[in-house]
Amino acid sequence: MENNRDRSQKVIEKMMKKEALKKSMNHVIDLTKIDGDGAFPCPKCGSVISPDDESEENYQIVDTQVQRDQLEALIVICKRCGTAIKLVGFAQQPQA
């Protein structure tokens, strides 16, 4: 019984964190408006967040939003200051 209660509590905590993240989401970056390689500074602390940083040393991907097999948005957290940033404007891949 205790094991089920622990799992239920973890699910509830995860849902609450996700909801809090959505409410605190006030930084949206449209990648179509960024020149160069897609790197941008964190809106709060200025730490450079780059898609080339596969180690996720400066950021962490916390959520992906996909619609009809197309990436619509990514939500990342700046590891330096903890700011949540929603990335939109992913290029549509041409159908072959």
SVG drawing of the C-alpha trace seen along z (x, -y; Angstrom):
<svg xmlns="http://www.w3.org/2000/svg" viewBox="-2 -39 30 41">
<polyline fill="none" stroke="black" stroke-width="0.4" points="0.0,0.0 2.8,-2.5 4.4,-1.9 1.2,-2.9 0.8,-6.0 4.5,-7.0 3.8,-6.6 0.6,-8.6 2.4,-11.4 5.2,-11.5 2.6,-11.7 0.9,-14.6 4.1,-16.4 5.1,-16.1 1.8,-17.4 2.0,-20.4 5.6,-21.2 4.4,-21.1 1.5,-23.4 3.7,-25.8 6.1,-25.9 3.3,-26.8 2.1,-29.6 5.7,-31.1 6.3,-30.9 6.7,-34.5 9.8,-34.2 9.0,-33.0 11.7,-33.1 10.7,-32.7 13.6,-30.9 12.6,-32.3 13.7,-35.7 17.2,-34.7 20.1,-35.1 23.0,-32.7 23.2,-29.3 20.2,-29.6 22.1,-30.5 20.5,-33.2 21.1,-34.7 18.9,-33.8 16.4,-36.7 17.1,-36.9 20.9,-36.3 22.4,-36.4 23.9,-32.9 24.2,-31.7 21.9,-28.9 22.9,-27.1 21.4,-24.2 24.9,-23.0 25.4,-22.4 24.4,-18.7 25.7,-18.3 23.0,-20.5 25.6,-22.2 23.8,-25.6 20.2,-24.5 17.9,-21.5 15.0,-20.5 12.0,-19.9 9.1,-19.6 8.4,-19.1 5.2,-20.0 4.5,-18.1 1.5,-18.3 1.0,-16.1 4.6,-14.7 6.0,-18.3 7.9,-19.9 5.8,-22.9 7.8,-24.1 10.4,-23.2 10.5,-24.4 14.0,-24.7 15.4,-25.8 18.5,-27.9 20.8,-26.1 22.4,-29.3 19.4,-31.1 16.5,-28.7 14.4,-30.7 11.9,-28.7 12.0,-29.6 9.6,-28.5 11.1,-28.1 8.8,-28.3 9.2,-28.8 10.8,-25.5 11.2,-25.3 8.7,-23.0 10.5,-20.1 9.5,-19.8 7.7,-16.6 9.7,-14.4"/>
</svg>
